Amino acid sequence: MARIAGVNIPTQKRVLVALTYIHGIGQTKAKEICTKVGIPQDRRVHQLTDDDVVRIREVIDRDYRVEGDLRREVAMNIKRLMDLGCYRGLRHRKGLPVHGQRTHTNARTRKGPARAIAGKKKTV
C-alpha cells in the first residue's frame, strides 16, 4: 500500500482517483501531478514502481499544501476572522451559514437538528 503525505492510498484504484484521497488534492491537481511526474492517468496504484511513488511524494511536498498544513491554515484563517469580530467571524462563532445563505427554513447542516419550541401551538 502506497503512503503519500501521511495517507494510505488505495491500491486497486487509478492514480488519478487515488490521489484525491489526500486532503487538498482534487481531480485538477491530481491531473497536474500525473503530468508533472509523467505517469499515465489510467495506471493503477499497485502498478506504480517505488521510484514513481517517490517522485509523486516529492512533487506534492514541494508544490502543494496538503493534509495537516492545509487544515492548520484553514483553521487559523477562521480563528483570525473570529478574533477580528467581523461578520464572517461572528457567523462562524454562532455556527450559522457564512456565505449569505437563507436560514429561515434551511441551513440544517450548520444549525444542527431542529429543536422544538416549548409552548408553541401548531396552527391549522
N, C-alpha and C positions, 0 to 999 in steps of 0.2 A: 504494500500500500504506500503510495507516494504521500509525503508530508511536505506541504508548501505553506509558508507563512503561519505555521502553527496549526494548520488544519489538515486532517486526513482527507485526501482526495479520493472519491470513489473510483475503483479501478476499472469497472466494466463500462463506464460512460466515455463519450468522446471528450477530448481535451477541452474543446470549446465549452461544453456544458459543465465539465468538472471544475474548471477554473472559477465558474460563477458561484461555487460553494464558499469561496473566500469572500468575507465581508469587504465591500468596497470595489469588487470587480463584477461588472455586469457583462452582457454579451458584447458590447462595443469594445470595452477594454480587453476582454478575452481574445477577440479577433486581433486587436493591435499586438498583444503579447505573442500570439501564434505567428504573426507575420514577422515580428522582430526576431524571434528565435529561429524561424524558418521551419516550423513544424506544420504539416498539412492539418487542416482543421478537422478532417474526418478520422484522424488517427485516434485510437483508444488509449487510455492512460496505461493499461498493462502492456502496451506495445512500445512505450517510451523506454529509451535507454537511460541509464543513470546520468549520463552526460546531458541528455535532453532535460531531465528534471533539474539538474544543477543550473543549466542555462536559464530555464524558466524562473527558478528561485532568484537568481542574480538579477534578472530584468525586473522582477516585481520589487525586490528590495531596493533597487537603485531608482526606479522611475515612479513608483506608485506608493501611496499612503494607504495601508490596508489594516484590517483587524484591530488590534489594540490601540495603535496610534490614531487611527481614524475615529474609533469610538471615543477615545480620550479628547480629541479635538472637538468633536460634536458636543460632548458633554460640557466642555469648557466654554464653547460658544453659547450654549443655553444658559449656563451659570452666569456668564457675563451679562446676558440680557436680563436675567432675573435680578442681578445685583444693581444694574442701572435703574431698574424700576420702570422701564419703558413698557409700552402697551403689549408688545410681544412677550416680554418677560413676565408681566402680570398674568397673561393668559396661560403661560407655562406653569406658573406658580399655582393657579387655580385649577389646572387640569382641564382647561377648555380648549376648543379648537383655536389655532393660532392664525390661520390664513384666511379669516373672514367668512368661514362657512356659517350657515344658519344653525342656531342651537335650539330654536323653539320646538321643533319636532324631532330632529335627527341628532347627530353627534353622540350616539350611544357608545361608540368606541372610546372616545375621550372621557365622557362623563360617567361611564360605568352603567350598571343595570339600573333601571328605573326604580325609584323608591316611592312608596305610597305616601300620600299626604293625609295625616290623621284628621278626621272630622270633615273631610270634604265629601259632599254628596254628589253622586252622579246625576246629571240632569238628563232627562229623557227627551 
